[in-house]
Amino acid sequence: MIRIFNSMARLGYLLGGILLLFSLIPVALKSEWSWAAKVELQYFSELKHISDILRLVQARFVDKETVSNQEKLIEGSIEGILKKLDDPFSRYMPAEVHSSMQEETQGEFGGLGILLGIRDEILTVISPMESTPAFRAGIRSQDQLIKINDTSTEGMSVEAAVKLLRGKPGTSVAITIRRDQEILAPIQITRDFIKVPSVKAGKLSTGIGYARIASFSASTGADLDLEIDKMEAVAPLTGLVLDLRGNPGGLLSAAVEVAQDLLGNGKTIVSIRGRDTEDTVFNSQSQKIREWPLVVLIDGGSASASEIVAGAIKDNKRGVLIGTKSYGKGSVQTVMPLPNGAALALTTAYYYTPAGVKIHKIGITPDIEVAFPKLSESQLQEYRETMEKSVNQTHQKTREKQEAYLDSQASSEASTNALTSAASTGSVSSTYEFLPISEHDTQLARALDVITALQILREKKR
């Protein structure tokens, strides 16, 4: 018994040390934020209750093998603390999960291409990523994930689900989903290496550009800026459709960069309001002047960083929002790395639009509400084929060819005219050939009508 007590005493010190470490890790969201307050001495006496429970569990639980791993027990106690917060976005990430999150932020990872969240305590698909196994298999936004292979997802965290869904490319996994209250037959999907494109862009007509942001990664702001410049090098833009549908969010810094590229200088983008801190306000600092009409598409899969951009565009009266209300995920998670490679993601603040509207659990309401139509299986297949046709335009190759051509011919007006002519006739294989528009995409069709009307109005005012 003495040996057990000494072991558990050390475990208690370790647990106390972990919690103390949590309180001393600096929040990296804003450099001038102070370090978290020191743990009060009374906490240590309260922590004794935890060490007492752990001691009794290890000493008396019937299955000795189950309680032999102290690290797992400590992780369980940490997860229990976070679960009491009733916040699905605050979570403890073991080292392997933290590593996977970093891979996603960088834009590449392996798996099915399903972006998951928790809604009403159920694992829910925020959106399948375009041109991925999940997309091709017909997984839709708002599908509820009920089983992974034969494992129920009830009470399962996003990280645990992702761990089961990922695997070696070429292997398969079966998922069972609930859609519109109906549980569908298991869907067998073959895993593949997933590379998430940051921005996909092209022309819908000679002057109207289109940019779809699938997620906000470290390069998104620069990628969008580059794509806009390349479209305007082909032919001046007279309007832009920014498609944020199904975009689950990403990095705050990327959202700020995208918004300021479209707003111009000196505009408020978003405010962050924490518990005991002054509001942190992000203002645009771009010197670029982009005055053409802008339409932003959003839907129930547009979350977090997408909502920051949409809210900034709407409140600054820079463009028109079309679609359906966004997801309503407007909380800030500060990721605090730990020495063992694990990390704590903790909700530390909420986002507010420039007009002071709280995004979390409310969402962004579009200026013009247009619901995506309910499609039959054959219509859905046609829609996916149109999307696949657009995605499969060998984006990277055409980007490299386009950049090389523009670099070598920038000083030649004749060459620029030739490029414009070739793009308009479709004789150059380019991302800026007119993009296909599915007849079933009523939201995009409405966006094209609205931006055309805004173009006409703008010309009349000149």
Secondary structure, 3 states (H helix, E strand, C coil): CHHHHHHHHHHHHHHHHHHHHHHHCCCCCCCCCCCCCCCCHHHHHHHHHHHHHHHHHHHHCCCCCCCCCHHHHHHHHHHHHHHCCCCCCCEEECHHHHHHHHHHHHCEEEECCEEEEEECCEEEEEEECCCCHHHHCCCCCCCEEEEECCEECCCCCHHHHHHHHCCCCCCEEEEEEEECCEECCCEEEECEEEECCCEEEEECCCCEEEEEECCECCCHHHHHHHHHHHHHHHCCCCEEEEECCCCCCECHHHHHHHHHHHHCCCCEEEEEEECCCCCEEEECCCCCCCCCCEEEEECCCCCCHHHHHHHHHHHCCCCEEEECCCCCCCEEEEEEECCCCCEEEEEEEEEECCCCCECCCCCCCCCEECCCCCCCHHHHHHHHHHHHHHHCCCHHHHHHHHHHHHHHHCCCHHHHHHHHHHHHHCCCCCCCCECCCCCCCHHHHHHHHHHHHHHHHHHHHC
